């Protein structure tokens, strides 16, 4: 599991990469979050080498990985995915299958993170209004967790609110932008995703990373 497409290509095709080990007939599982179309292209390139590739994007973060409770979004040839099920069960508590195309796993992950981003903005906005009234944040968060405002974000706000601009928030923003671009390509309007992308760092009270800024 690496961060992006360039790292995935390097690990698979680069000098000393996986394909240098003569893996004909073996299976490569890509657990990174990539663009769906790019994942399909990567799968085709790998299979040209006589190697199988399936995708298994994950949700749950570092804490889920350590606890073995990740949610795993798999896609690829059904028989190959099923054969890899024991590996998924070792690190995850929920495994989902989204069809034969490797990119479908990535589409599911983008959709999941689209909703995550919207939820984060909603919780942060509610807490801002609460602060204006002088309400204790911890009591509001407890309320959210047992009321109609409940969400994974609300129940894990202590963790989510500590995400940094350089790491988790930047990765999430990458996925929100990717989802927005896919919406444009597929003519699917995603106005809340667009808004949450624009407001993510401000809502979380973080400065965007300096890289690439004027």
MARGU-688434 format. One line per 4 residues: number of its first residue (from 1); their letters; for each residue x, y, z of C-alpha. Coordinates in Angstrom, 1 decimal, padded with zeros to 4 digits. Layout:
MARGU-688434
NUM	A	X:Y:Z; ...
end
This chain:
MARGU-688434
1	XXXX	000.0:000.0:000.0; 001.6:003.2:-001.2; 000.3:006.8:-001.5; -000.2:007.5:-005.2
5	XXXX	000.1:006.4:-008.9; 003.7:007.2:-009.3; 004.7:005.2:-006.2; 002.5:002.3:-007.3
9	XXXX	004.2:002.2:-010.8; 007.6:002.4:-009.2; 006.8:-000.5:-006.8; 005.4:-002.7:-009.6
13	XXXX	007.5:-001.8:-012.7; 010.5:000.0:-011.3; 014.0:-001.3:-010.8; 013.8:-004.1:-008.3
17	XXXX	010.0:-003.8:-008.4; 007.5:-006.7:-008.0; 007.5:-007.7:-011.7; 011.3:-008.2:-011.6
21	XXXX	010.6:-011.2:-009.4; 009.0:-013.3:-012.2; 005.5:-013.3:-010.7; 003.7:-015.0:-013.6
25	XXXX	000.5:-016.5:-012.4; 000.7:-014.6:-009.1; -001.6:-011.8:-007.9; -000.7:-008.2:-007.1
29	XXXX	-003.2:-006.5:-004.7; -003.2:-002.7:-005.0; -004.6:-001.1:-001.8; -003.7:002.5:-002.6
33	XXXX	-006.3:005.0:-003.6; -005.9:005.9:-007.3; -008.1:007.4:-010.1; -010.5:004.6:-011.2
37	XXXX	-009.5:004.9:-014.9; -005.8:004.9:-014.0; -006.3:001.7:-011.9; -008.0:000.0:-014.8
41	XXXX	-005.0:001.0:-017.0; -002.6:-000.2:-014.4; -004.4:-003.6:-014.2; -004.2:-004.0:-018.0
45	XXXX	-000.4:-003.2:-018.0; 000.2:-005.8:-015.2; -001.9:-008.5:-016.8; 000.1:-008.0:-020.1
49	XXXX	003.0:-009.4:-018.0; 001.1:-012.6:-017.1; 000.3:-011.3:-013.6; -003.1:-010.8:-012.0
53	XXXX	-004.1:-007.6:-010.4; -007.0:-006.7:-008.1; -007.7:-003.5:-006.2; -008.6:-003.3:-002.6
57	XXXX	-008.9:000.3:-001.4; -009.4:000.6:002.4; -011.1:002.9:004.9; -010.4:003.1:008.6
61	XXXX	-007.0:004.8:008.8; -004.0:003.8:010.8; -006.1:002.9:013.9; -008.2:000.5:011.8
65	XXXX	-005.1:-001.1:010.3; -003.6:-001.7:013.8; -006.9:-003.1:015.1; -007.6:-005.2:012.1
69	XXXX	-011.0:-003.5:011.5; -010.4:-001.9:008.1; -013.3:-001.7:005.6; -011.9:-003.1:002.3
73	XXXX	-013.4:-002.3:-001.0; -012.3:-005.0:-003.5; -012.7:-005.3:-007.2; -011.2:-007.5:-009.9
77	XXXX	-011.8:-011.0:-011.3; -014.3:-012.6:-008.8; -012.3:-015.8:-008.4; -009.0:-014.0:-007.8
81	XXXX	-010.7:-011.7:-005.2; -012.2:-014.6:-003.4; -008.8:-016.4:-003.3; -007.4:-013.3:-001.6
85	XXXX	-010.2:-013.1:001.0; -008.1:-014.6:003.9; -005.6:-011.8:003.5; -008.4:-009.2:003.6
89	XXXX	-010.0:-010.9:006.7; -006.7:-010.6:008.5; -006.6:-006.8:008.3; -010.3:-005.9:008.0
93	XXXX	-013.7:-006.6:009.5; -015.8:-005.6:006.5; -015.0:-006.7:002.9; -017.1:-005.5:000.0
97	XXXX	-016.9:-006.5:-003.7; -017.6:-004.0:-006.5; -017.3:-006.0:-009.7; -014.6:-007.2:-012.2
101	XXXX	-013.0:-003.8:-013.1; -010.1:-002.9:-010.7; -011.1:000.8:-010.9; -014.5:000.0:-009.3
105	XXXX	-012.7:-000.3:-005.9; -011.3:003.2:-006.4; -014.7:004.6:-007.4; -016.2:003.2:-004.1
109	XXXX	-013.3:004.8:-002.1; -013.8:008.2:-003.8; -017.5:008.0:-003.0; -016.8:007.1:000.6
113	XXXX	-014.3:010.0:001.0; -016.7:012.4:-000.8; -019.2:011.7:002.0; -016.5:011.8:004.7
117	XXXX	-015.4:015.3:003.5; -019.0:016.6:003.5; -019.5:015.2:007.0; -016.3:016.8:008.3
121	XXXX	-017.4:020.2:007.1; -020.8:019.7:008.6; -019.5:018.7:012.1; -016.9:021.6:012.0
125	XXXX	-019.6:024.1:011.0; -021.9:023.0:013.8; -019.1:023.2:016.4; -018.3:026.8:015.2
129	XXXX	-021.9:027.8:015.8; -021.7:026.1:019.2; -018.6:028.0:020.1; -020.3:031.3:019.3
133	XXXX	-022.9:030.4:021.9; -020.2:029.3:024.3; -021.3:025.6:024.3; -018.7:023.1:025.4
137	XXXX	-017.4:021.3:022.3; -017.0:017.9:024.1; -020.7:017.9:025.1; -021.8:018.7:021.6
141	XXXX	-019.7:015.9:020.2; -021.2:013.5:022.8; -024.7:014.7:021.7; -023.9:014.1:018.0
145	XXXX	-022.9:010.5:018.7; -026.2:009.6:020.3; -028.6:011.7:018.2; -029.6:012.2:014.6
149	XXXX	-026.3:014.1:014.0; -024.4:010.8:014.5; -021.7:009.9:012.0; -018.2:008.3:012.0
153	XXXX	-016.8:011.8:012.0; -018.7:012.8:015.1; -017.8:009.6:016.9; -014.1:010.0:016.1
157	XXXX	-013.9:013.8:016.2; -010.9:013.7:018.6; -008.9:011.8:015.9; -010.3:013.7:012.9
161	XXXX	-009.8:017.1:014.4; -006.1:016.3:014.8; -005.5:015.5:011.2; -002.8:017.7:009.7
165	XXXX	-002.8:019.7:006.5; 000.4:018.0:005.2; -000.9:014.4:005.7; -004.5:013.2:006.1
169	XXXX	-006.2:016.4:005.0; -004.1:016.7:001.9; -004.8:013.0:000.9; -008.5:013.6:001.5
173	XXXX	-008.5:016.7:-000.6; -006.8:014.8:-003.4; -009.7:012.3:-003.3; -012.4:015.1:-003.2
177	XXXX	-010.9:016.8:-006.2; -010.7:013.4:-008.0; -014.3:012.8:-007.3; -015.3:016.2:-008.6
181	XXXX	-013.3:015.7:-011.8; -015.0:012.3:-012.3; -018.4:014.0:-011.8; -017.6:016.4:-014.5
185	XXXX	-016.5:013.6:-016.9; -019.6:011.6:-016.2; -022.0:014.6:-016.2; -022.9:014.0:-012.5
189	XXXX	-023.4:017.1:-010.5; -021.7:017.1:-007.1; -022.3:020.5:-005.6; -021.7:019.5:-001.9
193	XXXX	-018.5:017.8:-002.8; -017.3:021.0:-004.6; -018.2:023.1:-001.6; -016.6:020.8:000.9
197	XXXX	-013.4:020.6:-001.2; -013.1:024.4:-001.2; -013.8:024.8:002.5; -012.0:021.7:003.9
201	XXXX	-008.9:023.4:005.4; -010.9:026.5:006.6; -013.5:024.3:008.3; -010.9:022.3:010.0
205	XXXX	-009.0:025.4:011.1; -005.8:024.4:009.2; -003.6:026.3:006.8; -003.3:024.6:003.4
209	XXXX	000.2:023.2:002.7; 002.6:025.8:001.4; 003.7:023.6:-001.6; 002.6:025.1:-004.9
213	XX	001.2:028.3:-003.3; 002.2:031.7:-004.7
end
